[in-house]
Amino acid sequence: MLATGFVLGIGVTSVVYWLIMVPNSSDQGVEVIAPVPQSTSEQLAREHSEPADVSGSRQSPVAAISSLHDLANIDSAFERGLALWIFLADSNESQAARLLSQSQEISSYIVRNDIQRTIVKRLAQLNPKRAFSELRELGSQSHPGQFVSIIFQDWSRSNLDEAVAYAQTSSIDWKDTALRAILEERKDLSEQVLRSIARDLGNEQVVDEAITQRKFDDAIENPGIAWNELIADLQNDPQHRYNILQVASAWVEKSGLSVLDQISQSLTNLETRQHVIRQILFDVAYTNPRGALQYALTIQNDTHNSIITGVIRNWARTDPQSAFAAASEVEENSIRRALEKQVAQTWAHNEPREVLKGIGALPEHARESAIISALGTIAAESPKEAALLVARLENGSAKTNAATNVVRNWANQDHKAALDWILNEPGVEDIRSQILGPIMHTLVEVDPQLAMDTALSQPIAKGEGGQWRGMGIGLEFNVISSLAYADMDRAIEMLPKVREGITKTQAYSVVSGALIQNGEVDKALDIVQKAPESERTNLYGIVTTSWAANDPEGLLGSMDRLPSKEIKSQAALVLVSFSQFNQFDSGLSDEQIEQAKKFLTDEDAKSLEKREANMLEFFQGGN
């Protein structure tokens, strides 16, 4: 086995050596692709297949290659790449170019892209100018930028001056791509040479970035020495935060958490300092969690204790018992409780069933988050199991929140089963209306009629209705509001089914408002006309407010379409208010605003004058 692997190594190395070192073969215009000699292809194919199957019963994919279409049938990216290199080994320019053209017929983007990259690399080794010529023929099916990089990377090694000279004649986009490829490949070049190349190609900024990156790469090797001279001038630029973090992390890894104070003090940019310290402590929490937590507890202005809880969360992922013990030792009560809650939640997410069995051992303040987290994890795997566990819980916020998470997961997998459980499970009868609301949107997406029928079957209970808590909004409002932004025609069709009262008012309101936002004014006004007469004035107010915000000139020019002087005055008041009090950019000129004022009733005009006077007094008082 060892001998076979050694032979394989020699074979592959020989191919790579040939591709890199042997001078370009002459292009004799041969249109038929010559098969690879047996000494190269069959031997390497045989060597490649032997480690995988010493019995020889399985034919190597490499040995079976006679065309690019055969390559597309090889699932293994490694085997496909090896087979293609062998296939290309003795190709000349015309043969490689022909293969590149044929590769466009491969339907799989991933396979086609891999094959084209290899062919372009081979063609670039033979004749980079020919590679560019063929690249232009690929057309819109390919992404030439990556291939340009491949060509210039190889070319910059074989003939740098020629590569730069050719890049100078290219388009701006290709010049930048060429420059970046050269900088990436030729890291051995001095800063002076790099700047000279960049000037030739008209983009010294790219070299500045490359030199800075080179300094960061060097700093990672000796972070303590390089830190101060490198960081001071770069910490205010957000694009360098990742590199600064890498250097800081390398320093901490080499010297320990003791250097964090120096890192923190030297980072005068607040955002950069918070980003670096936060990420370092989160990472250290996996290897030295106690030290990371102790340091995190000393940080001033840790907004919402986000760093401390992040550290304890990562600790809990690897050793929840130790993390909980450490959290319980924190002196400050509010932080201790927050950390215990975080550990319980993380622990329950990773080991849900074990935590639920021992839930009584957790402090009372941490149990609810643990229960919700555990059941959420179980629900993602087995909604039915999670539902059974939820039904056994005592009524309370933990049960309601856990049940909501369970049915959301379940509804995404099997909405009918989830709905059947909600409607018929005795264990959730008391919270049925509360857990129905959150899945209505999912029901609307898969079966709008079922969603509406379900909503109408439930009583309107005061204190429910999602965002309209306390107003007695029926669940059908959830259905209509979802449809208003997904299937307006269906929403309009279902509007008459909505029950009377605040539910119907709000349903008509959301539909008409959505229509106005879509620019469908005629439909919006028609909807209002079909609403209960007692609600029309209120709905016109909603429509005109949305109309004024989205198309003020359109509203001003359509005042005659409003049914009464009171509603016209209401619309005019909105237009003037939006302009004068800067609630929105009204989009109206002074002349248009004066025109709008003509529609005000005497009562609304006086109200506006009073508001203007109060506002003027307010601003004068402020001065």
N, C-alpha and C positions, 0 to 999 in steps of 0.2 A: 504493500500500500504506500509506504514511504517512498519507495523507488518510483512508483507510478506518478506520485505527486511531484517528485523531482523532475521527471521527464516532462510533465505538463508545464512546469515552471520554465524549463529550457525552451520548450516549443513556443509558448506565449512570448517569452522574452525575445526570441529570435524574430518573431513577427514585428513586435514593437521596434526592435533595433533596426530592422529593414526599413520600416516606414519612416524612421527619423533620420537614419544615417545614409542610406543608399541614395545616390544622385537621382534626379528626376529621369524617368524613362522617357524616351522620345515619343512624341505624338505622331503616329503614322496614319491617323484618320480611319482607324479600323472601326466599322460600325457594329460588328458582331462582337459581343463581350466574350473574350476568351475564358475558358474555365481555368480555375486555379490549378496549378500543377499538383499531381498526386503527392509529390514529396512534401508539399506544404499543407494543402487542405486536408487530405485524407489522414495524414499522420497526425496533425493537430486535432482533427475531429475524433480520431481513435483515442488519442491521449486524453482528450477532454472527457470522453464517455467512460473510460475505464474506472476512475474512482467512484463514479455514481453507480456502476453496475458491472462488477467484475465478471459476471456470468456471460456478458455479451448479448443477453437476450433482448435488451432495449437498444434500439438504434439511436445514436446521438442525433439531436436536431441539427447539429453543426454539419454532420455528414450528409444530411438530406437536402442541403441548400443548393438550389440551382437557379433561383431567381429571387427578387425582392419579395414577391408574394409568399414565398416559403418563409421568409423572415417574419412576416406579419402573423404567421401561425405559431410562432414560438412565444409561449407565455412568459418565460423567464427573461427578464431584461438583461441579465448577465450573459445567458446563452445566446440571446439575440445579438448582443453587442460583439461577443467573441466571433460568432458566425459571420457577421458583417465585416469585421476586420480581416478575417481569413479570406472572405469573398473579394475584398478590395486589394488584397496584398499585391497582386501582380497587375493591377489595372493601370492604364495610362490615362491621359487627360480626357480623350474622347470617351473612353469607357466609363470613367467616373462621372463625366458630364451627362452621359446617357442615363446612367443609374439615377442621377439626381432628378432628371426629368421624369423618369418612370416612377419615382417615389411619390409623385403627386397623386397617383392612382390609389394609394393606400388610404383606406377610409378612416382608420383610427388616428385621431390627432396625436395621441401620445406616442404611438408606434411610429407614425410618419415623422414626427419631430425628432425622435431619437435617431432614426435612420438618416434623416437629412443632415443632422449635426455631424454625424460620423463621416458621411460622404463629403460634406463641405470641408471638413478638416483634412481629409485625404486629398481633395482637389487643391486646397490651399497649399499643401506640402509640395504638390506637383507644379502648380503654377497659380499663384495668388491672383494675378490679373484675370486669368481664365475663370477662377472661382467667382470673382465679382461679376464677370460677364454672365455666367450661368445663374448667379443669384438674382439678377434683374429679370431673368426669364421665369422665375418661380411665380411671380405675380402676387395677387392679394391673398392667396391661400396660406402663405407663410408669414412669419414675423421676421423680416430680414435683420433687425437689430442684433439679435443673438448670433446670427451667422456672420455678420460684419465683425463682431467681437472675436469670434473663432478665427477668422482669417487673419486679422491684425495681430492676434496673440502669436500665432505661428510665424507670421511674416516678420514681426519685431525681433524674433530670435534668429531667423535666417538672414535677414538683410534689413536692419533698422532704418538706414538712410532711405532705401527704396520705399519702405512702408510709409515713412513720413511724407516723402515726396508725393506718393500716390494719394495719401489722405488729403493733402493740400488741394487736390483737384476735385475732391468730393463735395457733396452738399454739406450744409451746416450740421444737419443731424448726424450724418455719417462721420463728419470730422470729430464731433464730440464723442461718438461711440468709439471711433478709432483711438482717440487720445486716452480714453478711459481703459480700453483694452491694453494699450501699450503700458500704461502706468501699472495696471494689475499684473501684467506678465513680467515686466522688466524692473523688478524691485531692486535690482543690483545697480541701477543707474544712479548717478549722483544728482543732487538737487539742481546743480547748475545745468546739467544735460536735460533734465526733465523740464526746467523752465524754458530752455531753448526750444525744445519740441513744442511746448505749449504755445509759445509766441508764434511759431511757424503755423500752428493750427488755430490760433486766434482765441485761446481760452485759458488764461493763466489761473483763473479761479479754480478750475478743476485740479490743477497742480497744487494749489494752496491746500485744497481739501485732502489730496493724496498725501502731502507732506505732513499735514496735521495727523492724519490717520496713522502714518508711519511712526510719528512720535508717540501716539497712544499705544501702538503695538509694542514699541520699545519700552515704554513706561511700565507695561504689565510685567516685564521681566525684572525691573528694578523700581517698583512703585514708590517706595519711601524716598528714594533719591530724586525721582522725577516729579513728585507730586506738586510741590509749590510752584516751580517754574512753569509747569504745564497748565495747571488748573486756573490760576489767577485770571488769565486773559480770556478763558473759554467758558467759564461757568455761567455767563449771562446768555449764552446762545443755546436755546433748547435742543438744537440738533446734536449737540455734543454731550447731552446728559447720559446717553447710553454708554458712551466711551468713558466718561468720567466715572460712572458707576463701575465699569469693568476694572478700571485701575484701582479704585477704592476697594473693591471686593478682593482683588489680588493682594493688596496691602494687608487687609484684615486677615486673609488666609495665611499670609506669611508671618505676620507679627501679632495677630490676635486682636481681641476687642479693645485692647488698651489704646490703639491708635484712633479709635472712633472719635475721641474728644478732639484730637488734632484735625481730623477730617472735617468734623462739624464746624470747628472754629474758623477753618480756612475757607469754608464755603459761605461767603457772605450773601450770595443770592439765595433768598428764602426758599423759593420753589425747587431749585436744584438741591439745596441741603435736605429738604424734606424728602424728596424723591430718593436721593442716595441713601440716607440713613434708614429710611423705611425699607427699601429693598434689601439692603445689607442685613438688617435685623431679621427680616422674613426668611432670608436664606440661611442665616446662622442658626435660626430656630430649629432647623433640621439636624444640625451637628452639635450645637452647644446651646440647647434651649434655655437652660437656667441662666446662663450668662446673658443671652439675648433678652430675656424677660427682665432681669435685674437692670440692664442698661435702659430698656424701654421705659421702665418705671421712673427713671430720672429725667426723662425728656419733658421740657416745659412746653406748654401750648400744643399738646397732642389732641387735636380737634376730635371730639367724640370718642376719645381713647382708641382711635383707629389703629395706631401702631401697636399698642399693647395687645389689643384683641387679635390683631393679625398674627402676632408672635405666638400667642397662646393657641390660636387655631392651628397653626402649623405644627406646634408641639403635640397637640391633641391628635393629629393625624398619625403620628408615629408611636406615641406613648400616652394615651388618654389618662391613665390612672396617675402617672407622675405629674402630668399637666394639671389635673384637677387638684392634686395635693398642693402643688405650688400656688395655684390660684387661691386656694383656701387660706394660704398663709399671708396674703396681701392685707395690710392693715386697714387701708381706707375702704370703708364699707361699700360705697357706690362702685368703686373699681373692682373690688372683690366679687361682688354680685354679678357684674357685667362679665368678668372673666369666667366665673363658674358657669354662667349661662352659655357662654360661647363654647366652653369645653363640652358641656352636656349636649349641645346642638351638633357639634362636630362628631363627637363620639357616637351619638345616635344615628347620624348619617352613615357612618362607616360600619357600625355594628348594631343595626336597628333592633333585631330580635333580642339580643342579649341585654341591651339597655332597657327595653320595655319590660323584660322579666324582672329587672332590678330597679325599676323606676322609683320605688319607695325609698331607696338608699340615697337618692339625690335630694338636695335642698328643695324645698317647696317652690321657691322662685325660679328654679331651673327646670322644673318638670315639664311645664307646658311647651317650651321651645324644644325640649328633647322628644316629647311625644309627637309633635308636629313634624319634626325632622325625620324621626324614625318611620312614621307612617308614610311620609312622602317618598322615602327611599323604597319602602316595600311596595307602595302603589305603582311606582315606575316598573317594578318587576312583575307584581301580581296584584292587580286592583281588587280582585275578589277577596284575597286574604286581608288586604288592608281594610276593605269595607267591613269585614267581619269584626276586626279589631276595633274599628271606630264605633260600631254599633254597641259595643260593650262598655264604652267609656261613659262616665257620669257626665250629665249635661253641664256645659260651661264653655268658656271661650276656647279651651284646648280642643274640645270635641268639635266645636263649630269650625275652627280653623283647620283642624286635621281633616275633617270631612270635606271641606271645600277643596283642599289640595288633592284628596283622593278622587273626588268626582271629576275634577279637571283632568287628571291623568287618565282616568277611566274613559271619560267622554272622548278623548282624542283617539283611544284605541277601539272602543265599542260604545257608541253613544246610546244605543238602544238599551243595552244592559245597564249602563250607568243610570239612565233615566228610570228604568224599571225599578232599580234598587232604591232610588230616591223616593219614588212614589209609593212603594209598597213595603219598605223596611220599617217595622215598628220602632226599631231602635233610634231612628232619626226623625220620627214624626214631629217632635217638638221644634226641630230646626229645618224642616223641609223647605219652607219658603226661602230661608236664608242660603241654603246650598243650591237651590234651583237657579237663582239669579246668575251666579258666576259661570254656569255652563250654557246659558241661553245663546250666547254668541256662537259657541261651537255647534249647537243644534241648528241655528239659523244657517250656518255655512253648509251643513249636510242635508238638512230637511226643513226648510222654512215653514211648511204647513204643520209639521209635527211640533215645531217650536211654538207656533201661534196657538195651536189646539191645547198644548200643555199649559201655556201661559193663561189662557182663558179658563182653564179648568181649576185654577187656583184662586182662592178668595183674595180680595184686596185687603190686606191687613195694615192698619196704620203703624208706622214705624219701620216699614219695609220699602223695598223698591230701589236698592242700590244707591245711586247718588242722590236720589230724592227721598232719603229716609225721613220719616216723620210726616210725609205729605200724602200717604196713601196712594202710591203709584202702583198700578198693576204691572205684572211682569211683561205684558204685551208691549209696554213701552220699550223694554230692552230689545224686543224683536224688531219693532219699527225703527229704532235708532240704529241698529246694526244694518238693516236692509237699506236705510236711507243713503248709506255710503258704499253699498255693495250692489244693490239691485233696486234702483229707484222705482221702476215700474211695479215691482212686486210690493214695495212699501206702500205705494199709492193704492194698489189694489186691496191691500189688507187694512188700510186706514178705517174704513167704515166698521170693521169688526171690533175696534178698540172701545172699551167701556167708557160710559159717560163720566164727566167730572174732570179732575185735574189730569188723569191719565190721558184722556182724549186731547185736552188742551196742549199738553206737552208733546204728544205724538204729532199733532198737526204742526206744532212749532218746529220740531226738529226736521220734519220733512220739508216744510216751506223754506226754512233757513238753508238747508242743503241745496235746494233748487236755486235759490238766489246766488249762493256761492258758485254754482255751476253755470250761472248766467241764464238760467231758464226762468225768467221773470213771469212770462205768461202762465206757465204751469203753477208757479208759486201763488200767484193771485187767484188762479182757479181753485187751488186747494183751499185757500182762505174762504172763498165764497161757498165752498161745500161744507165748511165747518159749522158747528152749531151756532146759531145767531148770537147767542149770549156770549160767545167766545171770540167773535170776529174782531171786535175793536182791539182786544188784547193781541190777537194774532197779527193784525195789521201793524201794530206797534213793533212786534218782533221782526216782521218781514221788512218794514221800512228801515229799521235799525241795521239789519244785515245788508240791505240794499245800499244804504248810505255809506257803509264801510267799504263795500266792494265796488260800487259804481255810483258815486255821488252825482255825477253829471247825468247819468241815465235816470236816476230818481227825480232830479230837478226837472228834467224834460218830460217826465211822465206823470206829473202831478194830476193831470186831468183824468188819469185812470183810477185814482183813489176815490172811493164812493161818497165821502162827506167832507165838509170843510174842517170838521174836528180832526179827522184822520190826516187830511192834508196839512193842517197846522202842526200836528204831532210829528209828521215827517219833516217839515220845515224846521222845527225846533231841533230835531236831531242833527240835520245838516249844519245849521248855524252853530250849534254847540260843539260839534266835532271840529269846526274850524276855529272858533274863538277861544275855546278852552284847551285846544291842542290834545284832545283825547286821541285823535287820529289825524293823519294828514288828509284833510278833507278833499284836496284836489280841486277846490273851487276858487275862482278869482273873487276879488272884492265885489265886483259887479254882480257876479252870480250869487254871492251871499246876500246882497241887498235884494236881489230878485226873490230869493227864498223867503226873506222876511215878509214879503207881501202876502204870503199864504198864512201867516200867523193870525190866530184869532186875537181879539183884544186881551183876553185873559192870558193867553200864552205869551203875547208881546210884553205884558206887564211882568210876567214871571221871568222872562228873559232879561228885562231891564233890571230887575231886582238882583238877579244872579250876577249880572255884569257889574253892578255897583258893589256887591259884596266881594267879588273877586278883586276889583280895583282897590277897595279898602284893605283887603288882605295883603296885596302886594305893596301898597304904600306903607302899611304898618310894618312890613318886613324891612323896608328901607329906613 
